[in-house]
Amino acid sequence: MLIFIQLDSKRADTVFAMLRDGGFTKNQSKILAMLEQVSDVGLPEFTLYLGMSSSRASESLKTLLRTGYIMAMDVKYVMGKGRSRRIYRLKMPIEEILSDSRRRVAVMITYRNNIDP
């Protein structure tokens, strides 16, 4: 069951650019920019609307889940038989994600540079 999604392309482009500058990959940035505008999105919508393969989208979603920026829920639209559907949603606003990702990069850089001779 695909969901019709209408995005504000200017806002999505702005968020995408900010996320790319924040150190996210292209696919992660696309996914986060889409989730910023649409609350509940499944894997088929990511592949259809963002033009990426399901394996690339799945890989990026797993990384974002591991870092704690998004959450996944299993939802069943029709009661009874049939599979439930995995839906993804942001855990925090984009601004917090950006500030958190910059902190993680800063900590990683300082850690690498503090090597004693």
C-alpha positions in Angstrom: 0.0 0.0 0.0 1.8 3.1 -1.3 1.0 6.5 0.2 0.7 9.6 -1.9 3.3 12.1 -0.7 3.6 15.8 -1.6 6.8 17.4 -0.6 7.9 21.1 -0.5 10.9 20.8 -2.8 12.5 24.1 -1.7 12.5 23.0 1.9 13.7 19.5 1.0 16.6 21.0 -1.0 17.5 23.3 1.9 17.4 20.5 4.5 19.3 18.1 2.1 22.1 20.7 1.7 22.4 21.3 5.4 22.6 17.6 6.1 25.2 17.0 3.4 27.3 19.9 5.0 26.7 18.1 8.4 28.5 15.0 7.2 25.6 12.7 6.2 25.7 10.6 3.0 23.6 11.5 0.0 21.1 8.7 0.7 20.9 9.5 4.4 20.3 13.1 3.7 17.5 12.3 1.2 15.8 10.1 3.7 16.1 12.6 6.6 14.8 15.4 4.4 11.8 13.4 3.4 11.1 12.3 7.0 11.3 15.9 8.1 8.2 16.7 6.0 6.3 13.3 6.2 5.9 11.7 9.5 5.4 8.0 8.6 7.2 6.6 5.6 7.8 3.0 4.6 10.6 1.5 2.4 8.5 1.4 -0.8 7.9 5.2 -0.6 11.6 5.9 -0.1 12.5 3.9 -3.2 9.7 5.3 -5.3 10.0 9.0 -4.4 13.7 9.3 -3.8 14.8 7.2 -6.7 17.1 4.8 -4.8 17.2 1.1 -4.8 15.6 -0.8 -1.8 19.0 -2.2 -0.7 20.6 1.3 -0.6 17.6 2.7 1.2 17.6 -0.2 3.7 21.3 0.2 4.4 20.9 4.0 5.0 17.9 3.4 7.3 19.8 0.8 9.3 22.6 3.3 9.8 20.2 6.1 10.9 18.4 3.6 13.2 21.8 2.7 14.8 22.7 6.3 15.4 19.3 7.0 17.0 18.1 9.7 14.6 15.0 7.7 13.4 12.7 5.0 14.9 10.9 2.1 13.2 7.5 0.7 14.0 5.6 -2.2 12.7 2.1 -1.2 11.7 -0.8 -3.4 10.4 -3.3 -1.4 8.4 -5.8 -4.2 8.0 -6.6 -6.5 10.9 -6.4 -10.2 10.4 -4.1 -12.0 8.0 -1.2 -10.4 6.3 2.1 -8.8 7.1 2.6 -5.7 9.1 4.4 -2.9 7.5 7.6 -1.2 8.9 7.2 2.6 9.1 10.0 5.0 9.9 9.8 8.3 11.7 12.2 11.0 13.0 13.1 10.8 16.7 14.1 14.5 17.0 13.8 17.6 14.9 16.3 18.2 12.0 18.0 21.0 13.9 18.9 18.6 16.8 20.1 16.0 14.4 22.4 18.5 12.7 23.8 19.8 16.0 24.3 16.2 17.3 26.1 15.1 14.1 28.4 18.1 14.3 29.3 17.2 17.9 30.0 13.6 16.9 32.3 14.7 14.1 34.1 17.2 16.4 34.6 14.5 19.1 35.9 12.0 16.5 38.4 14.6 15.1 39.8 15.6 18.5 40.1 11.9 19.5 42.2 11.1 16.4 44.4 14.2 16.9 45.2 13.4 20.6 47.7 10.7 19.9 50.7 10.8 22.3 54.1 10.3 20.6 
